Amino acid sequence: MKHPVHPMLVHFPIATWFLATIADIVSLFTNEQIGWIGGVLLVVGTITALLAMTTGLIELGKIDQHSPAIKIANQHMILIMISWSFYAVSLFLRLNGTQLEQPGLLAISFSIAGFIFLCSAGWMEGKLVYEYGVGIYHNKA
């Protein structure tokens, strides 16, 4: 396949995590069940991120190991794994058995930390694409 699959899959977990973080912050200032919606978004984002990370590992194997881009790719991978871990912990902190509950301050803090690492990972991905051309297909015709 000439076009990498990873960039097509990352937008869904990014969007759901971003919206979950916003819902968590809003839940601090309202009595509505918006924190529960944040929990549902975390479930969806955490699961879909696993597929995006798997395809990212496949794409990582395509980068020349002697390229300076490999260091940035590894940093990106580590940052996104840390972000996933923070969001997963936030999700588990709001579970009561199999039921989602309003998030507490600790769960919200983990969501915010996950978002910070998500933004850092996105910055690294931007460097990979725009500075090193990773994932860009150049037609040689």
RONU-536045 format. One record per residue: residue number from 1; residue in one letter; chain; x, y, z of N, C-alpha, C in turn. Coordinates in steps of 0.1 Angstrom, whole numbers, always signed. Layout:
BEGIN
num, residuo, cadena, n.east, n.north, n.up, ca.east, ca.north, ca.up, c.east, c.north, c.up
NUM, a, A, X, Y, Z, X, Y, Z, X, Y, Z
...
end
This chain:
BEGIN
num, residuo, cadena, n.east, n.north, n.up, ca.east, ca.north, ca.up, c.east, c.north, c.up
1, m, A, +8, -12, +0, +0, +0, +0, +9, +12, +0
2, k, A, +6, +22, -9, +15, +33, -10, +11, +44, +0
3, h, A, -1, +45, +5, -5, +55, +14, -5, +48, +28
4, p, A, +2, +55, +38, +2, +49, +51, -12, +49, +58
5, v, A, -16, +39, +65, -29, +38, +71, -29, +46, +84
6, h, A, -18, +47, +91, -18, +54, +104, -24, +68, +104
7, p, A, -20, +76, +95, -26, +90, +95, -42, +90, +94
8, m, A, -47, +80, +87, -61, +79, +85, -68, +75, +98
9, l, A, -62, +68, +107, -68, +63, +119, -66, +71, +131
10, v, A, -57, +80, +132, -54, +88, +144, -64, +98, +147
11, h, A, -71, +103, +137, -80, +115, +140, -92, +111, +149
12, f, A, -97, +99, +149, -108, +95, +157, -104, +95, +172
13, p, A, -93, +88, +176, -90, +88, +190, -85, +102, +195
14, i, A, -79, +110, +186, -75, +124, +190, -88, +132, +193
15, a, A, -97, +131, +184, -110, +139, +186, -117, +134, +199
16, t, A, -118, +121, +201, -126, +117, +213, -119, +120, +225
17, w, A, -105, +119, +226, -98, +123, +238, -99, +138, +241
18, f, A, -98, +146, +230, -99, +160, +232, -113, +164, +238
19, l, A, -124, +158, +232, -137, +161, +236, -139, +155, +251
20, a, A, -133, +144, +254, -134, +138, +267, -128, +148, +277
21, t, A, -117, +153, +274, -110, +162, +283, -118, +175, +285
22, i, A, -124, +180, +274, -133, +192, +276, -145, +188, +284
23, a, A, -151, +177, +282, -162, +173, +290, -159, +171, +305
24, d, A, -147, +166, +307, -142, +165, +321, -141, +178, +328
25, i, A, -135, +188, +321, -133, +201, +327, -147, +208, +329
26, v, A, -156, +207, +319, -169, +213, +321, -176, +206, +332
27, s, A, -174, +193, +335, -181, +186, +346, -178, +192, +359
28, l, A, -166, +199, +360, -163, +206, +373, -172, +217, +376
29, f, A, -178, +223, +366, -186, +235, +368, -201, +233, +366
30, t, A, -205, +221, +364, -220, +218, +362, -224, +206, +369
31, n, A, -237, +205, +372, -242, +193, +378, -247, +183, +368
32, e, A, -246, +186, +355, -250, +177, +345, -242, +165, +344
33, q, A, -246, +155, +337, -239, +142, +335, -229, +143, +324
34, i, A, -223, +154, +321, -214, +156, +310, -201, +148, +313
35, g, A, -198, +146, +325, -186, +137, +329, -188, +123, +324
36, w, A, -201, +118, +324, -204, +105, +319, -201, +104, +304
37, i, A, -205, +115, +297, -202, +115, +283, -187, +115, +280
38, g, A, -180, +122, +289, -165, +121, +288, -160, +107, +289
39, g, A, -166, +100, +298, -162, +86, +300, -165, +77, +288
40, v, A, -176, +79, +282, -180, +72, +270, -169, +75, +259
41, l, A, -166, +88, +257, -156, +92, +248, -142, +86, +251
42, l, A, -139, +85, +263, -126, +78, +267, -126, +64, +263
43, v, A, -138, +57, +265, -138, +43, +261, -136, +42, +246
44, v, A, -142, +50, +238, -141, +49, +224, -127, +53, +219
45, g, A, -122, +64, +225, -108, +68, +222, -97, +59, +226
46, t, A, -99, +53, +237, -88, +43, +242, -88, +31, +234
47, i, A, -100, +26, +229, -100, +14, +221, -95, +17, +207
48, t, A, -100, +28, +201, -96, +31, +187, -81, +35, +186
49, a, A, -76, +40, +197, -62, +44, +197, -53, +31, +196
50, l, A, -57, +20, +201, -50, +8, +200, -47, +4, +186
51, l, A, -58, +6, +177, -56, +3, +163, -47, +13, +157
52, a, A, -48, +26, +160, -40, +36, +155, -25, +34, +159
53, m, A, -23, +30, +171, -9, +27, +176, -3, +15, +169
54, t, A, -11, +5, +166, -6, -7, +159, -2, -3, +145
55, t, A, -10, +5, +138, -6, +9, +125, +7, +18, +126
56, g, A, +8, +26, +136, +19, +34, +138, +32, +26, +140
57, l, A, +31, +15, +147, +43, +6, +148, +47, +0, +135
58, i, A, +37, -3, +127, +40, -8, +113, +47, +3, +105
59, e, A, +42, +15, +106, +49, +26, +99, +63, +29, +104
60, l, A, +64, +27, +117, +78, +29, +123, +88, +20, +117
61, g, A, +84, +8, +114, +93, -2, +108, +97, +2, +94
62, k, A, +90, +11, +88, +94, +16, +74, +104, +27, +74
63, i, A, +107, +33, +85, +116, +44, +86, +130, +39, +87
64, d, A, +139, +44, +78, +153, +40, +78, +159, +42, +92
65, q, A, +165, +32, +98, +170, +32, +111, +182, +42, +113
66, h, A, +188, +46, +101, +199, +55, +102, +194, +70, +99
67, s, A, +181, +71, +97, +176, +85, +95, +175, +92, +108
68, p, A, +177, +106, +107, +175, +113, +120, +160, +113, +124
69, a, A, +151, +110, +115, +137, +109, +118, +133, +98, +128
70, i, A, +142, +88, +129, +138, +77, +138, +138, +81, +152
71, k, A, +147, +90, +156, +147, +95, +170, +133, +102, +173
72, i, A, +129, +111, +164, +116, +118, +166, +105, +108, +166
73, a, A, +105, +98, +157, +94, +88, +157, +94, +80, +170
74, n, A, +105, +77, +175, +105, +70, +188, +100, +79, +199
75, q, A, +103, +92, +199, +98, +101, +209, +83, +102, +208
76, h, A, +78, +103, +195, +64, +104, +193, +57, +92, +198
77, m, A, +63, +80, +196, +57, +68, +200, +56, +67, +216
78, i, A, +67, +71, +222, +67, +71, +237, +56, +81, +243
79, l, A, +56, +93, +237, +46, +103, +242, +32, +98, +240
80, i, A, +29, +92, +229, +15, +88, +226, +11, +76, +236
81, m, A, +21, +67, +238, +19, +56, +248, +16, +62, +262
82, i, A, +24, +72, +266, +21, +78, +279, +7, +85, +279
83, s, A, +4, +92, +268, -9, +98, +267, -20, +87, +269
84, w, A, -19, +76, +261, -29, +65, +262, -30, +60, +276
85, s, A, -18, +59, +283, -18, +54, +297, -26, +63, +306
86, f, A, -24, +76, +305, -31, +86, +313, -46, +85, +311
87, y, A, -50, +84, +298, -64, +83, +295, -70, +70, +300
88, a, A, -63, +59, +299, -68, +47, +304, -70, +47, +319
89, v, A, -60, +53, +326, -62, +54, +341, -74, +63, +344
90, s, A, -75, +74, +337, -87, +83, +339, -100, +75, +337
91, l, A, -100, +67, +327, -112, +58, +324, -114, +49, +336
92, f, A, -104, +42, +341, -106, +32, +351, -110, +39, +365
93, l, A, -105, +51, +367, -109, +58, +379, -123, +62, +380
94, r, A, -130, +62, +368, -144, +66, +368, -153, +54, +367
95, l, A, -148, +42, +367, -156, +30, +366, -160, +25, +380
96, n, A, -172, +21, +381, -177, +14, +393, -183, +1, +388
97, g, A, -174, -9, +389, -178, -22, +382, -177, -20, +367
98, t, A, -188, -21, +361, -188, -19, +346, -196, -6, +343
99, q, A, -200, +2, +353, -207, +14, +351, -198, +26, +352
100, l, A, -200, +36, +343, -193, +48, +343, -200, +58, +353
101, e, A, -191, +65, +361, -196, +75, +370, -190, +88, +367
102, q, A, -196, +99, +373, -190, +112, +371, -175, +111, +376
103, p, A, -166, +118, +368, -152, +117, +372, -149, +126, +384
104, g, A, -140, +121, +392, -135, +128, +403, -123, +137, +399
105, l, A, -118, +145, +408, -107, +154, +404, -95, +146, +400
106, l, A, -92, +135, +405, -80, +127, +401, -82, +122, +387
107, a, A, -94, +117, +383, -97, +112, +370, -95, +124, +360
108, i, A, -100, +136, +363, -99, +147, +355, -85, +151, +353
109, s, A, -77, +151, +364, -63, +154, +363, -56, +145, +353
110, f, A, -59, +132, +354, -53, +122, +344, -57, +126, +330
111, s, A, -69, +130, +328, -73, +134, +314, -65, +146, +309
112, i, A, -64, +155, +318, -56, +167, +314, -42, +164, +311
113, a, A, -36, +155, +319, -22, +151, +317, -21, +143, +304
114, g, A, -31, +135, +301, -31, +128, +288, -32, +137, +277
115, f, A, -40, +148, +278, -41, +158, +267, -28, +165, +265
116, i, A, -21, +168, +275, -8, +175, +274, +2, +166, +266
117, f, A, +2, +153, +270, +11, +144, +263, +6, +141, +248
118, l, A, -7, +141, +246, -13, +140, +233, -8, +152, +224
119, c, A, -8, +164, +229, -4, +175, +222, +11, +175, +218
120, s, A, +19, +170, +228, +33, +168, +226, +36, +158, +215
121, a, A, +28, +147, +215, +30, +137, +205, +26, +142, +191
122, g, A, +15, +150, +191, +11, +156, +178, +22, +165, +173
123, w, A, +28, +173, +181, +39, +181, +177, +50, +173, +171
124, m, A, +54, +162, +177, +64, +153, +171, +60, +147, +158
125, e, A, +47, +144, +157, +42, +138, +144, +43, +149, +133
126, g, A, +40, +161, +137, +42, +172, +127, +56, +174, +122
127, k, A, +65, +172, +131, +79, +173, +128, +83, +162, +118
128, l, A, +78, +150, +121, +81, +138, +112, +76, +141, +98
129, v, A, +64, +146, +97, +58, +148, +83, +64, +160, +76
130, y, A, +65, +172, +83, +68, +184, +77, +83, +187, +76
131, e, A, +91, +181, +86, +105, +183, +85, +113, +172, +78
132, y, A, +108, +160, +80, +115, +148, +75, +107, +141, +64
133, g, A, +95, +145, +61, +87, +139, +50, +83, +125, +52
134, v, A, +82, +120, +65, +78, +107, +68, +63, +105, +64
135, g, A, +60, +94, +57, +47, +91, +53, +42, +98, +41
136, i, A, +51, +106, +34, +47, +113, +22, +52, +105, +10
137, y, A, +43, +102, +1, +46, +95, -11, +50, +105, -22
138, h, A, +62, +103, -27, +67, +112, -38, +66, +104, -51
139, n, A, +57, +109, -60, +56, +102, -73, +68, +105, -81
140, k, A, +75, +95, -86, +87, +97, -93, +84, +96, -108
141, a, A, +72, +97, -113, +68, +95, -127, +72, +108, -135
end
